[in-house]
Amino acid sequence: MDELVALCKRRGFIYPSSAIYGGLKGFFDFGPMGIELKNNLKRAWWQHMVYLRDDIVGLDSSTIMHPDVFQYSGHLDTFSDPLVDCKTCKGRFRADHLEKPQCPQCGSATLTEPRPFNLMMKTTLGPIDDPSALAYLRPETAQGIFVNFKHVVDSMNVKIPFGIAQIGKSYRNEITPRNFIFRVREFEQMELEFFVQPGSDDQWHSYWVEQRYQWWVKQGLDPIKLKKFNQPAEDLSHYAKATVDLLYEFPHGCEELEGIANRTDFDLGSHSKEQNELSLTAKVQENKHSVTRLAVKGDDNSWIVPYVIEPSAGVERGVLAVLHQAYTQEILGEGQTRIVLKLPFHLAPIKVAVLPLAKNNTHMVEVAQRIVKMLKKSQLGWIVLENTGSVGKSYRRHDEIGTPYCITVDFDTIGQDGNPDLWETVTLRDRDSLAQIRLPIKELVAHIRNVQEQRDDE
Ligand code: GAP
């Protein structure tokens, strides 16, 4: 983990937040490389969940929601972790994270009894800071989907089974944020709520567990390090009938990367029921709530509240997993080693770096610029020109950030070495095999595409 954290900072992936003021626990910032990796992972998820299917549509809902949403979703009453205080050093810890009843900070055994601590972050809306202005930052993106369920059904041509997908920020006031970006207080989730006919839910649950497992393997995770874990009944969230976690062997241990829950009709039912009940209260007379039943036509054409299968993955945990999986230290011989991030092509922040061999050779730099322009047009992704004059150093940097290809423009390319056969050719270096091949400039795009297609099919 320490090596990965150091690489992330050194190479522009992830920085501690507010670092110049001493940092803020549980918050991180993504640098120029990190944002690319994160966006690429989210894009791959959206591609798989929305564009490659006919039964899922997207959504982007607010991160701050009406307090009633969390009252009726059950989060205000139950979304808490057990908190204990150390009476000696005043440290605060999650009781279920302690290996023994002892303070992990000072070793004292004088701990308070565990008490529930609600993880939702609060804010106030508008200029008056009183309880009526209280609102919550969402602890999961899911509630934004449930409260928009009727909007989507009314405005789109959807029929169960269908899903609504969302990627967005969630906030949790974690008692002990830890393990780099694994447990943080502000993070992103990639969530799907897939609405099905009650009775078909168990089958759909198994289907999504398998889909999600295979998707993570496509992101480069080693199947041996990826495990399915059935949550025992006593650990299930208040809304779940069953949950399968996908666990990954992170540097700090084998822990949850994604959870796939069968949420039954808990959320749609509870928002419907409660809103119906509210019709009897003053609130509706004030016209604050409409009476809505969150139902759709089921298989036999009668109105039903669908069941929901929910695959929910954390973006930061995904980034940590793919970084950890990709991080490789290789011995090159003669005491030389290299660090290389073996990221899949579609996740790599920079796809190709073009390197002129001689920094001050105008002709060479012009050819490099022409190649960059051509590659950018081909829409392979982020392409950079790096004119440092030190190809060896550039190779090392690009290995560490996972750039799949480096192209070197040299004297042969511009015809200065007198070999006419090599004119308009360049060296293409493969990050993983370190193989270097000579290719005509005009064949570069087709070659890179072919190799990638072959690797994607493997
Ligand atoms: N809507 C369901 C839900 O939120 P969850 O198991 O609490 O379920 C889903 O969270 C995923 O969100 C987790 O598997 C994890 O990847 C991510 N996640 C949850 N809390 C997190 C935290 N404090 N920091 C980073 N990621 C977190």
Residues whose N, C-alpha, C, O or C-beta is under 5 A from the ligand:
A	BS01	GAP	P139 E140 A142 R172 E174 I181 F182 R183 V184 F187 Q189 E256 L257 E258 G259 S312 A313 G314 E316 R317
